[in-house]
Amino acid sequence: MQKKESAVQFTGMVIRSRISILLFSMFSAFASLYVAGRLWQDAENRVYLAKELDRITGQGKSVLSVADSWKIIECREQQKILSGLEMELAAAKQEGFVSKLLSETDKSPKRRPLVVVGILTGFGRKSNRDAIRKAWMGTGTTLKKMEEQKGIVIRFVIGRSSNRGDSLDRGIDNENELANDIFILDNHVEAPEELPNKTKLFFAQGAEHWDASYYAKVNDDVYVNIVNASQEVNDAYIFSADAFANALAAQEYKPRLYIGCMKSGEVFSEKGKRWYEPDWWKFGDGKTYFRHASGEMFVITKALAKFISINKSFLRTYAHDDISVGSWFIGLDVQHVDENKFCCSSSWSTGALCSGV
């Protein structure tokens, strides 16, 4: 029995020894190949340097510095890489490959938007959207023409249903497939009390989606005063773009502008009232809001939209979206512009661009 165990142990030792010898042999072979390769490369470099030394010596130089030697080696390596890339490029061209960058340079440059207008809407508001499309927004080629020629992008803004994928979501998807004028906030759930967060997400995602100079928020019960009855419908839309663009152009552009119909008002602390503010105590004993732009229509510059995008996770919202936006700019170096043309009322004001319905 002991002899049998000894034989098994001896056999195991022999197998392990053979494996070790095999691994050592393979390692030695790889090491020999590596050393041989390096020696061959060094030999090539030495021959090349010798030729360069002869050439330089023949030009009257007696010494080749170490720095010059390394420069020669680096240039030679770069030349090899460049030659390889040229061969690959030639082969790719033969196969019909065209660089995406080169193909894009042949196209005319896309105009940067002047302003992105987000019309905040909700489920069950299709009649409002259709009325706005007919009255001042336009559809199809008219909407595209306004974007390309005037740099004004207009989109309805809406979130998703709490029951993701239900008939409400499908209805919006179908409507957008036909009209192509809805900006859907996939990570926002529609609810009346979530309007401040919805406004925040519009500015944040709008700044990420479009590189515009301005971003405007409009309610879907506000009509922009741009239709001239004496003009054709298509001309009326162009006139609307000009009126809105001129209102922005009238401002001396600064990086941080907050433009709107500035106001302040009473803070309602009584629960159950329409404009109740749960955080009423934060506004002091006077119970008066700070100066802010009315929520029907206001505009901010790109820098402020980017600020909202970067800090959206930390920006506090209050019961109302206009108060919330105004609070974000209180501690910043922001210029508040009180623009009467953005004061929307129940009837057209003199020179106003909007009207509440």
C-alpha positions in Angstrom: 0.0 0.0 0.0 2.8 2.4 0.9 4.6 1.5 -2.4 1.5 2.4 -4.4 1.2 5.8 -2.6 4.9 6.5 -3.2 4.5 5.7 -6.9 1.5 8.0 -7.2 3.4 10.8 -5.5 6.4 10.3 -7.7 4.3 10.4 -10.9 2.7 13.7 -9.7 6.1 15.2 -9.1 7.2 14.2 -12.6 4.1 15.8 -14.2 4.6 19.0 -12.3 8.3 19.1 -13.2 7.5 18.6 -16.9 4.9 21.4 -16.8 7.4 23.7 -15.1 10.0 22.9 -17.7 7.5 23.5 -20.5 6.5 26.9 -19.1 10.1 27.9 -18.5 11.0 26.9 -22.1 8.1 29.0 -23.5 9.1 32.0 -21.4 12.7 31.6 -22.5 11.6 31.5 -26.2 9.4 34.6 -25.8 12.2 36.4 -24.0 14.7 35.5 -26.7 12.4 36.7 -29.4 11.9 40.0 -27.6 15.6 40.6 -27.1 16.3 39.7 -30.7 13.7 42.1 -31.9 15.1 44.9 -29.7 18.6 44.2 -30.9 17.5 44.2 -34.5 15.7 47.6 -34.0 18.7 49.0 -32.2 21.0 47.8 -35.0 18.7 49.6 -37.5 18.9 52.8 -35.5 22.6 52.5 -35.2 23.0 52.1 -38.9 20.7 55.0 -39.5 22.5 57.2 -37.0 25.9 56.3 -38.5 24.6 57.4 -42.0 23.3 60.6 -40.5 26.6 61.2 -38.7 28.5 60.7 -42.0 26.1 63.1 -43.7 26.4 65.8 -41.0 30.2 65.4 -40.7 30.4 65.8 -44.4 28.6 69.2 -44.0 31.2 70.4 -41.6 29.7 69.2 -38.3 31.9 67.1 -36.2 29.5 66.0 -33.3 26.0 64.7 -33.3 24.4 65.6 -29.9 22.2 63.3 -27.9 19.2 65.6 -28.5 19.7 65.5 -32.2 19.9 61.7 -32.0 16.6 61.4 -30.3 15.0 63.9 -32.7 16.2 61.7 -35.6 14.7 58.6 -34.0 11.4 60.3 -33.2 11.1 61.8 -36.7 11.7 58.4 -38.2 9.0 56.7 -36.1 6.5 59.5 -36.9 7.3 59.0 -40.6 6.6 55.3 -40.3 3.2 56.0 -38.6 2.3 58.6 -41.2 3.2 56.3 -44.1 1.0 53.6 -42.5 -2.0 56.0 -42.1 -1.6 57.1 -45.7 -1.8 53.5 -46.9 -4.9 52.9 -44.8 -6.5 56.0 -46.1 -5.8 55.1 -49.7 -7.3 51.6 -49.1 -10.4 53.1 -47.5 -10.9 55.5 -50.4 -10.7 52.6 -52.8 -13.5 50.9 -50.8 -15.7 54.0 -51.2 -15.3 55.3 -47.6 -16.1 59.0 -47.2 -15.3 60.9 -44.0 -18.3 62.1 -42.1 -16.5 65.3 -41.3 -15.8 66.0 -45.0 -19.4 65.2 -46.0 -20.7 67.6 -43.3 -18.4 70.4 -44.5 -20.2 70.3 -47.9 -23.5 71.2 -46.3 -24.5 74.8 -45.5 -23.9 75.7 -41.9 -27.0 75.4 -39.7 -28.3 78.6 -38.2 -28.0 78.9 -34.5 -31.4 79.6 -32.9 -32.1 83.0 -31.6 -34.7 81.8 -29.1 -36.4 78.6 -28.1 -40.0 79.1 -27.0 -41.5 76.4 -24.8 -45.3 76.5 -24.5 -46.1 74.5 -21.4 -49.2 72.4 -21.9 -50.8 69.3 -20.5 -53.0 66.3 -21.1 -56.6 67.2 -22.2 -55.3 70.5 -23.7 -55.3 69.6 -27.3 -57.9 72.2 -28.2 -55.6 74.9 -26.8 -52.7 73.5 -28.8 -54.7 73.4 -32.0 -55.9 77.0 -31.4 -52.3 78.2 -30.9 -51.1 76.4 -34.0 -53.8 78.1 -36.0 -53.5 81.5 -34.4 -49.8 82.3 -34.2 -47.5 79.3 -34.0 -48.0 77.7 -37.4 -47.4 74.1 -38.5 -45.3 72.1 -41.0 -43.3 74.2 -43.5 -44.3 77.5 -41.8 -42.9 76.4 -38.5 -39.7 75.1 -40.2 -39.4 78.4 -42.1 -39.6 80.3 -38.9 -36.8 78.2 -37.5 -34.5 78.4 -40.5 -35.1 82.1 -41.5 -35.8 83.7 -38.2 -34.0 81.4 -35.7 -37.1 81.0 -33.6 -37.9 77.5 -32.4 -41.3 76.9 -30.9 -42.4 73.7 -29.2 -45.2 72.6 -26.9 -43.7 71.1 -23.7 -45.3 68.2 -21.8 -44.2 65.4 -19.5 -45.4 61.8 -19.2 -48.4 60.1 -17.6 -48.1 58.6 -14.1 -49.2 55.4 -15.8 -46.4 55.3 -18.3 -47.5 54.2 -21.8 -51.2 54.6 -21.2 -53.7 56.2 -23.6 -52.6 59.7 -22.5 -49.0 59.1 -23.5 -50.0 57.4 -26.7 -52.2 60.3 -27.6 -49.3 62.8 -27.2 -47.0 60.5 -29.2 -49.5 60.2 -32.0 -50.1 64.0 -32.0 -46.3 64.6 -32.1 -45.9 62.1 -34.9 -48.2 64.2 -37.0 -47.3 67.7 -35.9 -43.6 67.3 -34.9 -43.9 70.3 -32.6 -43.9 68.7 -29.1 -40.9 68.6 -26.7 -41.6 65.6 -24.4 -39.9 65.5 -21.0 -39.6 61.8 -20.5 -38.4 62.0 -16.9 -41.2 64.3 -15.8 -44.6 63.1 -14.5 -47.5 65.5 -15.3 -49.3 66.9 -12.3 -50.6 70.4 -11.5 -48.4 70.7 -8.4 -45.3 69.7 -10.5 -45.5 72.8 -12.8 -42.4 74.5 -11.1 -40.3 71.3 -11.7 -41.7 71.1 -15.3 -40.5 74.7 -16.0 -37.1 73.8 -14.5 -36.7 70.7 -16.7 -37.8 72.6 -19.8 -35.0 75.2 -19.3 -32.5 72.5 -18.3 -33.2 70.1 -21.2 -33.9 72.9 -23.6 -30.4 74.3 -23.0 -29.0 70.8 -23.6 -31.0 70.2 -26.8 -30.7 73.6 -28.5 -27.8 76.1 -28.5 -29.9 79.3 -28.5 -29.2 82.8 -27.2 -32.6 83.0 -25.4 -35.1 80.6 -23.9 -38.7 81.6 -23.4 -41.5 80.1 -21.3 -45.1 80.6 -22.4 -48.4 79.2 -21.0 -50.8 77.4 -23.4 -53.6 79.9 -22.5 -51.6 82.8 -23.8 -51.7 84.1 -27.4 -48.8 86.0 -28.8 -50.0 89.2 -30.5 -48.5 88.8 -33.9 -51.3 88.3 -36.4 -52.0 91.1 -38.8 -55.4 90.8 -40.4 -54.3 92.6 -43.5 -51.6 90.0 -44.3 -51.7 86.5 -45.6 -51.5 83.8 -43.0 -47.9 82.8 -43.8 -46.8 86.4 -43.8 -48.5 86.8 -40.4 -46.3 84.1 -38.9 -43.2 85.8 -40.4 -44.4 89.1 -38.9 -44.8 87.4 -35.5 -41.2 86.2 -35.7 -40.0 89.7 -36.5 -42.0 91.2 -33.6 -40.6 88.8 -31.1 -37.1 89.0 -32.4 -37.2 92.8 -32.4 -38.4 92.8 -28.8 -35.3 90.7 -27.8 -33.0 92.8 -30.1 -34.1 95.9 -28.4 -32.4 94.7 -25.2 -28.7 95.3 -24.8 -27.5 91.7 -24.8 -25.8 90.7 -21.6 -25.0 87.1 -20.5 -27.4 87.0 -17.6 -30.8 88.6 -18.6 -34.1 87.8 -17.0 -36.8 89.5 -19.1 -40.5 89.7 -18.3 -43.4 91.6 -16.8 -41.9 92.1 -13.4 -44.2 92.1 -10.4 -44.5 91.1 -6.7 -47.5 90.2 -4.7 -49.1 88.9 -1.6 -48.0 85.5 -0.1 -51.0 83.5 0.8 -50.5 81.6 4.0 -54.1 80.3 4.4 -54.4 76.7 3.3 -57.1 76.1 0.7 -56.7 79.4 -1.1 -55.9 79.3 -4.8 -52.4 80.8 -4.5 -51.5 79.1 -1.2 -47.8 79.0 -0.5 -46.7 76.2 1.9 -43.4 77.9 2.5 -45.1 81.3 3.2 -43.0 81.8 6.4 -39.8 82.1 4.4 -40.9 85.4 2.9 -40.9 87.3 6.1 -43.5 89.1 8.2 -44.6 91.3 5.3 -45.8 88.3 3.4 -44.8 89.7 0.0 -43.0 88.0 -2.8 -39.7 89.3 -4.2 -39.7 90.9 -7.6 -40.1 88.3 -10.3 -41.4 87.9 -13.9 -45.0 87.0 -14.4 -45.4 83.3 -15.4 -47.5 83.8 -18.5 -44.4 84.7 -20.6 -40.8 85.4 -19.7 -37.3 85.0 -21.3 -33.9 84.1 -19.9 -30.5 84.1 -21.6 -28.4 81.0 -22.4 -26.1 81.4 -19.4 -29.1 81.3 -17.0 -30.6 78.3 -18.8 -27.2 76.5 -18.5 -27.1 77.5 -14.8 -30.4 75.8 -14.3 -29.3 72.7 -16.3 -26.1 72.3 -14.2 -27.8 72.9 -10.8 -31.3 71.5 -11.4 -30.8 68.9 -8.6 -30.2 71.6 -6.0 -32.7 74.4 -7.1 -35.6 74.7 -4.7 -39.1 75.0 -6.1 -42.0 76.8 -4.5 -45.8 76.4 -5.1 -45.6 78.5 -8.3 -43.2 78.3 -11.3 -42.7 82.1 -11.7 -41.8 82.4 -8.0 -39.5 79.4 -8.2 -37.6 80.8 -11.3 -37.3 84.2 -9.6 -35.9 82.7 -6.5 -33.1 81.0 -8.4 -31.7 84.3 -9.6 -32.0 86.3 -6.3 -28.4 85.5 -5.3 -26.9 85.7 -8.8 -25.5 88.6 -10.7 -28.6 88.8 -13.0 -30.1 91.8 -14.6 -33.9 91.9 -14.2 -35.5 93.6 -17.2 -39.1 94.8 -16.7 -40.5 94.5 -20.3 -44.1 95.8 -20.7 -44.4 94.0 -24.0 -44.4 90.7 -22.0 -47.3 91.8 -19.8 -50.2 89.6 -20.8 -53.6 90.6 -19.7 -57.2 89.7 -20.6 -57.1 92.2 -23.5 -54.4 93.4 -25.8 -52.3 96.1 -24.2 -50.7 98.8 -26.2 -47.5 97.3 -27.8 -47.9 94.0 -25.9 -46.7 90.8 -27.6 -49.1 88.5 -25.7 -52.6 88.3 -24.3 -54.1 86.0 -21.7 -57.2 84.1 -22.7 
